[in-house]
Amino acid sequence: GKVIHTIQTEIENGSLIGAVTSADYLIVASVSNWGGYALAAASAIVKYCDDEETKERKKKDEKKNMRDNDKDYSLDVTLDEWVKACVPTEEEEIALLNRCVAAGCRDGVSGNMEATVDGMPLETSLICLRNIRNAAMG
């Protein structure tokens, strides 16, 4: 894609792992799953922040108009709840990979039918997933 030449020349096995599909916006990740989970976590944070801003505006409007019965309880979602809704837990990731293997899927690098991610042990992916969740939670 956007930086394939740099990936091919600067990263070990870059010609094997570099994405060649063009994109409007670049998300740098050595494993696409991890980039997707980081994007999902960022989306959860943005949604939470948008909700907080909306709640603040509504509070100001309520004070101005004295309409307590108009409170919108749908905005009372915590950051933790947004992250849980958007980013899989370690248990969900394990179950997903096991379902993929049971359905005949193969690891994209090793070619083996095993619960690995791009040739790396499952625990490596779980550590990254844990780090993404922790970073999102602050």
Order of alpha helices (4+ residues) and beta strands (2+ residues): alpha-alpha-alpha-alpha-alpha-alpha
